[in-house]
Amino acid sequence: MGEDSKVVAPPHDLNAKWDACLDLGLRRVVYSSLAGAFTGLLFLRSPVTRWASVALGAGIGIGSAYTECSYKFDGSTAKLVAPSSESHSSLGGHE
């Protein structure tokens, strides 16, 4: 009976991470596609460029969702930081 009531710790629960990433991905793709469609309707006249703005919005949504999900699966809460000049000089670089 004790084995049936196992609870997985939240940082290691892959099902919760996949659910969150699918939800995040779907929302970002839909919202950014709608933003691209709205922008295309306001500023662009050709149907081809309007569809291109929708595709650009969808691509931006997919890319941002992928980046956020990679942070979730890697367990990293750190954001991108430019390398400092001290770390390059300590690696034996010539100046």
Distance bins in CASP14 RR format, pairs under 12 A and 6 or more apart:
PFRMAT RR
TARGET T0000
AUTHOR 0000-0000-0000
RMODE 2
METHOD distances of the structure
MODEL  1
6 12 0 0 0 0 0 1 0 0 0 0 0
6 13 0 0 0 0 0 1 0 0 0 0 0
7 13 0 0 0 0 1 0 0 0 0 0 0
7 16 0 0 0 0 0 1 0 0 0 0 0
8 14 0 0 0 0 1 0 0 0 0 0 0
8 15 0 0 0 0 1 0 0 0 0 0 0
8 16 0 0 0 0 1 0 0 0 0 0 0
8 17 0 0 0 0 0 1 0 0 0 0 0
9 16 0 0 0 0 0 1 0 0 0 0 0
10 16 1 0 0 1 0 0 0 0 0 0 0
10 17 0 0 0 0 1 0 0 0 0 0 0
10 20 0 0 0 0 0 1 0 0 0 0 0
10 72 0 0 0 0 0 1 0 0 0 0 0
10 75 0 0 0 0 0 1 0 0 0 0 0
11 17 0 0 0 0 1 0 0 0 0 0 0
11 72 0 0 0 0 1 0 0 0 0 0 0
11 73 0 0 0 0 0 1 0 0 0 0 0
11 74 0 0 0 0 0 1 0 0 0 0 0
11 75 1 0 0 1 0 0 0 0 0 0 0
11 76 0 0 0 0 0 1 0 0 0 0 0
11 77 0 0 0 0 0 1 0 0 0 0 0
12 73 0 0 0 0 0 1 0 0 0 0 0
12 75 0 0 0 0 0 1 0 0 0 0 0
13 19 0 0 0 0 1 0 0 0 0 0 0
13 20 0 0 0 0 1 0 0 0 0 0 0
13 72 0 0 0 0 0 1 0 0 0 0 0
13 73 0 0 0 0 0 1 0 0 0 0 0
14 20 0 0 0 0 0 1 0 0 0 0 0
14 21 0 0 0 0 0 1 0 0 0 0 0
14 72 0 0 0 0 0 1 0 0 0 0 0
14 73 0 0 0 0 1 0 0 0 0 0 0
15 21 0 0 0 0 0 1 0 0 0 0 0
15 22 0 0 0 0 0 1 0 0 0 0 0
16 22 0 0 0 0 0 1 0 0 0 0 0
16 23 0 0 0 0 0 1 0 0 0 0 0
16 72 0 0 0 0 1 0 0 0 0 0 0
16 73 0 0 0 0 0 1 0 0 0 0 0
17 23 0 0 0 0 0 1 0 0 0 0 0
17 24 0 0 0 0 0 1 0 0 0 0 0
17 68 0 0 0 0 0 1 0 0 0 0 0
17 69 1 0 0 1 0 0 0 0 0 0 0
17 70 0 0 0 0 0 1 0 0 0 0 0
17 71 0 0 0 0 0 1 0 0 0 0 0
17 72 1 0 1 0 0 0 0 0 0 0 0
17 73 1 0 0 1 0 0 0 0 0 0 0
17 74 0 0 0 0 0 1 0 0 0 0 0
17 75 0 0 0 0 1 0 0 0 0 0 0
18 24 0 0 0 0 0 1 0 0 0 0 0
18 25 0 0 0 0 0 1 0 0 0 0 0
18 69 0 0 0 0 1 0 0 0 0 0 0
18 72 0 0 0 0 1 0 0 0 0 0 0
18 73 0 0 0 0 1 0 0 0 0 0 0
19 25 0 0 0 0 0 1 0 0 0 0 0
19 26 0 0 0 0 0 1 0 0 0 0 0
19 69 0 0 0 0 0 1 0 0 0 0 0
19 72 0 0 0 0 0 1 0 0 0 0 0
20 26 0 0 0 0 0 1 0 0 0 0 0
20 27 0 0 0 0 0 1 0 0 0 0 0
20 65 0 0 0 0 0 1 0 0 0 0 0
20 68 0 0 0 0 1 0 0 0 0 0 0
20 69 1 0 0 1 0 0 0 0 0 0 0
20 71 0 0 0 0 0 1 0 0 0 0 0
20 72 1 0 0 1 0 0 0 0 0 0 0
20 73 0 0 0 0 0 1 0 0 0 0 0
21 27 0 0 0 0 0 1 0 0 0 0 0
21 28 0 0 0 0 0 1 0 0 0 0 0
21 62 0 0 0 0 0 1 0 0 0 0 0
21 64 0 0 0 0 0 1 0 0 0 0 0
21 65 1 0 0 1 0 0 0 0 0 0 0
21 66 0 0 0 0 1 0 0 0 0 0 0
21 67 0 0 0 0 0 1 0 0 0 0 0
21 68 1 0 0 1 0 0 0 0 0 0 0
21 69 1 1 0 0 0 0 0 0 0 0 0
21 70 0 0 0 0 1 0 0 0 0 0 0
21 71 0 0 0 0 0 1 0 0 0 0 0
21 72 1 0 0 1 0 0 0 0 0 0 0
21 73 1 0 0 1 0 0 0 0 0 0 0
22 28 0 0 0 0 0 1 0 0 0 0 0
22 29 0 0 0 0 0 1 0 0 0 0 0
22 65 0 0 0 0 1 0 0 0 0 0 0
22 68 0 0 0 0 0 1 0 0 0 0 0
22 69 0 0 0 0 1 0 0 0 0 0 0
22 72 0 0 0 0 0 1 0 0 0 0 0
23 29 0 0 0 0 0 1 0 0 0 0 0
23 30 0 0 0 0 0 1 0 0 0 0 0
23 65 0 0 0 0 1 0 0 0 0 0 0
23 68 0 0 0 0 0 1 0 0 0 0 0
23 69 0 0 0 0 0 1 0 0 0 0 0
23 72 0 0 0 0 0 1 0 0 0 0 0
24 30 0 0 0 0 0 1 0 0 0 0 0
24 31 0 0 0 0 0 1 0 0 0 0 0
24 32 0 0 0 0 0 1 0 0 0 0 0
24 61 0 0 0 0 1 0 0 0 0 0 0
24 62 0 0 0 0 0 1 0 0 0 0 0
24 63 0 0 0 0 0 1 0 0 0 0 0
24 64 0 0 0 0 1 0 0 0 0 0 0
24 65 1 0 1 0 0 0 0 0 0 0 0
24 66 0 0 0 0 1 0 0 0 0 0 0
24 67 0 0 0 0 0 1 0 0 0 0 0
24 68 1 0 1 0 0 0 0 0 0 0 0
24 69 1 0 0 1 0 0 0 0 0 0 0
24 70 0 0 0 0 0 1 0 0 0 0 0
24 71 0 0 0 0 0 1 0 0 0 0 0
24 72 0 0 0 0 1 0 0 0 0 0 0
25 31 0 0 0 0 1 0 0 0 0 0 0
25 32 0 0 0 0 1 0 0 0 0 0 0
25 33 0 0 0 0 0 1 0 0 0 0 0
25 58 0 0 0 0 0 1 0 0 0 0 0
25 59 0 0 0 0 0 1 0 0 0 0 0
25 60 0 0 0 0 0 1 0 0 0 0 0
25 61 1 0 0 1 0 0 0 0 0 0 0
25 62 1 0 0 1 0 0 0 0 0 0 0
25 63 0 0 0 0 1 0 0 0 0 0 0
25 64 0 0 0 0 1 0 0 0 0 0 0
25 65 1 1 0 0 0 0 0 0 0 0 0
25 66 0 0 0 0 1 0 0 0 0 0 0
25 67 0 0 0 0 0 1 0 0 0 0 0
25 68 0 0 0 0 1 0 0 0 0 0 0
25 69 1 0 0 1 0 0 0 0 0 0 0
25 72 0 0 0 0 0 1 0 0 0 0 0
26 32 0 0 0 0 0 1 0 0 0 0 0
26 33 0 0 0 0 0 1 0 0 0 0 0
26 58 0 0 0 0 0 1 0 0 0 0 0
26 61 0 0 0 0 0 1 0 0 0 0 0
26 62 0 0 0 0 0 1 0 0 0 0 0
26 65 0 0 0 0 1 0 0 0 0 0 0
26 69 0 0 0 0 0 1 0 0 0 0 0
27 33 0 0 0 0 0 1 0 0 0 0 0
27 34 0 0 0 0 0 1 0 0 0 0 0
27 61 0 0 0 0 1 0 0 0 0 0 0
27 62 0 0 0 0 0 1 0 0 0 0 0
27 64 0 0 0 0 0 1 0 0 0 0 0
27 65 0 0 0 0 1 0 0 0 0 0 0
27 68 0 0 0 0 0 1 0 0 0 0 0
28 34 0 0 0 0 0 1 0 0 0 0 0
28 35 0 0 0 0 0 1 0 0 0 0 0
28 57 0 0 0 0 1 0 0 0 0 0 0
28 58 0 0 0 0 1 0 0 0 0 0 0
28 59 0 0 0 0 1 0 0 0 0 0 0
28 60 0 0 0 0 1 0 0 0 0 0 0
28 61 1 0 1 0 0 0 0 0 0 0 0
28 62 1 0 0 1 0 0 0 0 0 0 0
28 63 0 0 0 0 1 0 0 0 0 0 0
28 64 1 0 1 0 0 0 0 0 0 0 0
28 65 1 0 1 0 0 0 0 0 0 0 0
28 66 0 0 0 0 1 0 0 0 0 0 0
28 67 0 0 0 0 0 1 0 0 0 0 0
28 68 0 0 0 0 1 0 0 0 0 0 0
28 69 0 0 0 0 0 1 0 0 0 0 0
29 35 0 0 0 0 0 1 0 0 0 0 0
29 36 0 0 0 0 0 1 0 0 0 0 0
29 54 0 0 0 0 0 1 0 0 0 0 0
29 55 0 0 0 0 0 1 0 0 0 0 0
29 57 0 0 0 0 1 0 0 0 0 0 0
29 58 1 0 1 0 0 0 0 0 0 0 0
29 59 1 0 0 1 0 0 0 0 0 0 0
29 60 0 0 0 0 1 0 0 0 0 0 0
29 61 1 0 1 0 0 0 0 0 0 0 0
29 62 1 0 1 0 0 0 0 0 0 0 0
29 63 0 0 0 0 1 0 0 0 0 0 0
29 64 0 0 0 0 1 0 0 0 0 0 0
29 65 1 0 0 1 0 0 0 0 0 0 0
29 66 0 0 0 0 0 1 0 0 0 0 0
30 36 0 0 0 0 0 1 0 0 0 0 0
30 37 0 0 0 0 0 1 0 0 0 0 0
30 54 0 0 0 0 0 1 0 0 0 0 0
30 57 0 0 0 0 0 1 0 0 0 0 0
30 58 0 0 0 0 1 0 0 0 0 0 0
30 59 0 0 0 0 0 1 0 0 0 0 0
30 61 0 0 0 0 1 0 0 0 0 0 0
30 62 0 0 0 0 0 1 0 0 0 0 0
30 65 0 0 0 0 0 1 0 0 0 0 0
31 37 0 0 0 0 0 1 0 0 0 0 0
31 38 0 0 0 0 0 1 0 0 0 0 0
31 57 0 0 0 0 1 0 0 0 0 0 0
31 58 0 0 0 0 0 1 0 0 0 0 0
31 59 0 0 0 0 0 1 0 0 0 0 0
31 60 0 0 0 0 0 1 0 0 0 0 0
31 61 1 0 0 1 0 0 0 0 0 0 0
31 62 0 0 0 0 0 1 0 0 0 0 0
31 64 0 0 0 0 0 1 0 0 0 0 0
31 65 0 0 0 0 0 1 0 0 0 0 0
32 38 0 0 0 0 0 1 0 0 0 0 0
32 39 0 0 0 0 0 1 0 0 0 0 0
32 53 0 0 0 0 0 1 0 0 0 0 0
32 54 0 0 0 0 1 0 0 0 0 0 0
32 55 0 0 0 0 0 1 0 0 0 0 0
32 56 0 0 0 0 1 0 0 0 0 0 0
32 57 1 0 1 0 0 0 0 0 0 0 0
32 58 1 0 0 1 0 0 0 0 0 0 0
32 59 1 0 0 1 0 0 0 0 0 0 0
32 60 1 0 1 0 0 0 0 0 0 0 0
32 61 1 0 1 0 0 0 0 0 0 0 0
32 62 0 0 0 0 1 0 0 0 0 0 0
32 63 0 0 0 0 1 0 0 0 0 0 0
32 64 1 0 0 1 0 0 0 0 0 0 0
32 65 0 0 0 0 1 0 0 0 0 0 0
33 39 0 0 0 0 0 1 0 0 0 0 0
33 40 0 0 0 0 0 1 0 0 0 0 0
33 50 0 0 0 0 0 1 0 0 0 0 0
33 51 0 0 0 0 0 1 0 0 0 0 0
33 53 0 0 0 0 1 0 0 0 0 0 0
33 54 1 0 1 0 0 0 0 0 0 0 0
33 55 0 0 0 0 1 0 0 0 0 0 0
33 56 0 0 0 0 1 0 0 0 0 0 0
33 57 1 0 1 0 0 0 0 0 0 0 0
33 58 1 0 1 0 0 0 0 0 0 0 0
33 59 0 0 0 0 1 0 0 0 0 0 0
33 60 0 0 0 0 1 0 0 0 0 0 0
33 61 1 0 0 1 0 0 0 0 0 0 0
33 62 0 0 0 0 1 0 0 0 0 0 0
34 40 0 0 0 0 0 1 0 0 0 0 0
34 41 0 0 0 0 0 1 0 0 0 0 0
34 53 0 0 0 0 0 1 0 0 0 0 0
34 54 0 0 0 0 1 0 0 0 0 0 0
34 57 0 0 0 0 1 0 0 0 0 0 0
34 58 0 0 0 0 1 0 0 0 0 0 0
34 61 0 0 0 0 0 1 0 0 0 0 0
35 41 0 0 0 0 0 1 0 0 0 0 0
35 42 0 0 0 0 0 1 0 0 0 0 0
35 53 0 0 0 0 1 0 0 0 0 0 0
35 54 0 0 0 0 1 0 0 0 0 0 0
35 56 0 0 0 0 1 0 0 0 0 0 0
35 57 1 0 0 1 0 0 0 0 0 0 0
35 58 0 0 0 0 1 0 0 0 0 0 0
35 59 0 0 0 0 0 1 0 0 0 0 0
35 60 0 0 0 0 1 0 0 0 0 0 0
35 61 0 0 0 0 1 0 0 0 0 0 0
36 42 0 0 0 0 1 0 0 0 0 0 0
36 43 0 0 0 0 1 0 0 0 0 0 0
36 44 0 0 0 0 1 0 0 0 0 0 0
36 49 0 0 0 0 0 1 0 0 0 0 0
36 50 0 0 0 0 1 0 0 0 0 0 0
36 51 0 0 0 0 1 0 0 0 0 0 0
36 52 0 0 0 0 1 0 0 0 0 0 0
36 53 1 0 1 0 0 0 0 0 0 0 0
36 54 1 0 1 0 0 0 0 0 0 0 0
36 55 0 0 0 0 1 0 0 0 0 0 0
36 56 1 0 0 1 0 0 0 0 0 0 0
36 57 1 0 1 0 0 0 0 0 0 0 0
36 58 0 0 0 0 1 0 0 0 0 0 0
36 59 0 0 0 0 0 1 0 0 0 0 0
36 60 0 0 0 0 1 0 0 0 0 0 0
36 61 0 0 0 0 0 1 0 0 0 0 0
37 43 0 0 0 0 0 1 0 0 0 0 0
37 44 0 0 0 0 0 1 0 0 0 0 0
37 47 0 0 0 0 0 1 0 0 0 0 0
37 49 0 0 0 0 0 1 0 0 0 0 0
37 50 1 0 0 1 0 0 0 0 0 0 0
37 51 0 0 0 0 1 0 0 0 0 0 0
37 52 0 0 0 0 0 1 0 0 0 0 0
37 53 1 0 0 1 0 0 0 0 0 0 0
37 54 1 0 1 0 0 0 0 0 0 0 0
37 55 0 0 0 0 0 1 0 0 0 0 0
37 56 0 0 0 0 0 1 0 0 0 0 0
37 57 0 0 0 0 1 0 0 0 0 0 0
37 58 0 0 0 0 1 0 0 0 0 0 0
38 44 0 0 0 0 0 1 0 0 0 0 0
38 50 0 0 0 0 0 1 0 0 0 0 0
38 53 0 0 0 0 1 0 0 0 0 0 0
38 54 0 0 0 0 1 0 0 0 0 0 0
38 57 0 0 0 0 0 1 0 0 0 0 0
39 49 0 0 0 0 0 1 0 0 0 0 0
39 50 0 0 0 0 1 0 0 0 0 0 0
39 52 0 0 0 0 0 1 0 0 0 0 0
39 53 1 0 1 0 0 0 0 0 0 0 0
39 54 0 0 0 0 1 0 0 0 0 0 0
39 56 0 0 0 0 1 0 0 0 0 0 0
39 57 0 0 0 0 1 0 0 0 0 0 0
39 60 0 0 0 0 0 1 0 0 0 0 0
40 46 0 0 0 0 1 0 0 0 0 0 0
40 47 0 0 0 0 1 0 0 0 0 0 0
40 48 0 0 0 0 0 1 0 0 0 0 0
40 49 1 0 0 1 0 0 0 0 0 0 0
40 50 1 0 1 0 0 0 0 0 0 0 0
40 51 0 0 0 0 1 0 0 0 0 0 0
40 52 0 0 0 0 1 0 0 0 0 0 0
40 53 1 0 1 0 0 0 0 0 0 0 0
40 54 1 0 0 1 0 0 0 0 0 0 0
40 55 0 0 0 0 0 1 0 0 0 0 0
40 56 0 0 0 0 1 0 0 0 0 0 0
40 57 0 0 0 0 0 1 0 0 0 0 0
41 47 0 0 0 0 0 1 0 0 0 0 0
41 49 0 0 0 0 0 1 0 0 0 0 0
41 50 1 0 0 1 0 0 0 0 0 0 0
41 51 0 0 0 0 0 1 0 0 0 0 0
41 53 0 0 0 0 1 0 0 0 0 0 0
41 54 0 0 0 0 1 0 0 0 0 0 0
42 50 0 0 0 0 1 0 0 0 0 0 0
42 53 0 0 0 0 1 0 0 0 0 0 0
43 49 0 0 0 0 1 0 0 0 0 0 0
43 50 0 0 0 0 1 0 0 0 0 0 0
43 52 0 0 0 0 0 1 0 0 0 0 0
43 53 0 0 0 0 1 0 0 0 0 0 0
44 50 1 0 1 0 0 0 0 0 0 0 0
44 51 0 0 0 0 1 0 0 0 0 0 0
44 52 0 0 0 0 1 0 0 0 0 0 0
44 53 1 0 0 1 0 0 0 0 0 0 0
44 54 0 0 0 0 0 1 0 0 0 0 0
44 56 0 0 0 0 0 1 0 0 0 0 0
45 53 0 0 0 0 0 1 0 0 0 0 0
46 52 0 0 0 0 1 0 0 0 0 0 0
46 53 0 0 0 0 0 1 0 0 0 0 0
47 53 0 0 0 0 0 1 0 0 0 0 0
47 54 0 0 0 0 0 1 0 0 0 0 0
48 54 0 0 0 0 0 1 0 0 0 0 0
48 55 0 0 0 0 0 1 0 0 0 0 0
49 55 0 0 0 0 0 1 0 0 0 0 0
49 56 0 0 0 0 0 1 0 0 0 0 0
50 56 0 0 0 0 0 1 0 0 0 0 0
50 57 0 0 0 0 0 1 0 0 0 0 0
51 57 0 0 0 0 0 1 0 0 0 0 0
51 58 0 0 0 0 0 1 0 0 0 0 0
52 58 0 0 0 0 0 1 0 0 0 0 0
52 59 0 0 0 0 0 1 0 0 0 0 0
53 59 0 0 0 0 0 1 0 0 0 0 0
53 60 0 0 0 0 0 1 0 0 0 0 0
54 60 0 0 0 0 0 1 0 0 0 0 0
54 61 0 0 0 0 0 1 0 0 0 0 0
55 61 0 0 0 0 0 1 0 0 0 0 0
55 62 0 0 0 0 0 1 0 0 0 0 0
56 62 0 0 0 0 0 1 0 0 0 0 0
56 63 0 0 0 0 0 1 0 0 0 0 0
57 63 0 0 0 0 1 0 0 0 0 0 0
57 64 0 0 0 0 1 0 0 0 0 0 0
57 65 0 0 0 0 0 1 0 0 0 0 0
58 64 0 0 0 0 0 1 0 0 0 0 0
58 65 0 0 0 0 0 1 0 0 0 0 0
59 65 0 0 0 0 1 0 0 0 0 0 0
59 66 0 0 0 0 1 0 0 0 0 0 0
59 67 0 0 0 0 0 1 0 0 0 0 0
60 66 0 0 0 0 0 1 0 0 0 0 0
60 67 0 0 0 0 0 1 0 0 0 0 0
61 67 0 0 0 0 1 0 0 0 0 0 0
61 68 0 0 0 0 1 0 0 0 0 0 0
61 69 0 0 0 0 0 1 0 0 0 0 0
62 68 0 0 0 0 0 1 0 0 0 0 0
62 69 0 0 0 0 0 1 0 0 0 0 0
63 69 0 0 0 0 1 0 0 0 0 0 0
63 70 0 0 0 0 1 0 0 0 0 0 0
64 70 0 0 0 0 0 1 0 0 0 0 0
64 71 0 0 0 0 0 1 0 0 0 0 0
65 71 0 0 0 0 0 1 0 0 0 0 0
65 72 0 0 0 0 0 1 0 0 0 0 0
66 72 0 0 0 0 0 1 0 0 0 0 0
66 73 0 0 0 0 0 1 0 0 0 0 0
67 73 0 0 0 0 0 1 0 0 0 0 0
67 74 0 0 0 0 0 1 0 0 0 0 0
67 76 0 0 0 0 0 1 0 0 0 0 0
67 79 0 0 0 0 0 1 0 0 0 0 0
67 80 0 0 0 0 1 0 0 0 0 0 0
68 74 0 0 0 0 0 1 0 0 0 0 0
68 75 0 0 0 0 0 1 0 0 0 0 0
68 76 0 0 0 0 0 1 0 0 0 0 0
68 77 0 0 0 0 0 1 0 0 0 0 0
68 79 0 0 0 0 0 1 0 0 0 0 0
69 75 0 0 0 0 0 1 0 0 0 0 0
69 76 0 0 0 0 0 1 0 0 0 0 0
70 76 0 0 0 0 1 0 0 0 0 0 0
70 78 0 0 0 0 0 1 0 0 0 0 0
70 80 0 0 0 0 0 1 0 0 0 0 0
71 77 1 0 0 1 0 0 0 0 0 0 0
71 78 0 0 0 0 1 0 0 0 0 0 0
71 79 0 0 0 0 1 0 0 0 0 0 0
71 80 0 0 0 0 0 1 0 0 0 0 0
81 87 0 0 0 0 0 1 0 0 0 0 0
82 88 0 0 0 0 0 1 0 0 0 0 0
83 89 0 0 0 0 0 1 0 0 0 0 0
83 90 0 0 0 0 0 1 0 0 0 0 0
83 91 0 0 0 0 0 1 0 0 0 0 0
84 90 0 0 0 0 1 0 0 0 0 0 0
84 91 0 0 0 0 0 1 0 0 0 0 0
85 91 0 0 0 0 0 1 0 0 0 0 0
85 93 0 0 0 0 0 1 0 0 0 0 0
85 95 0 0 0 0 1 0 0 0 0 0 0
86 92 0 0 0 0 0 1 0 0 0 0 0
86 93 0 0 0 0 0 1 0 0 0 0 0
86 95 0 0 0 0 0 1 0 0 0 0 0
87 93 0 0 0 0 0 1 0 0 0 0 0
88 94 0 0 0 0 0 1 0 0 0 0 0
88 95 0 0 0 0 1 0 0 0 0 0 0
89 95 1 0 0 1 0 0 0 0 0 0 0
END
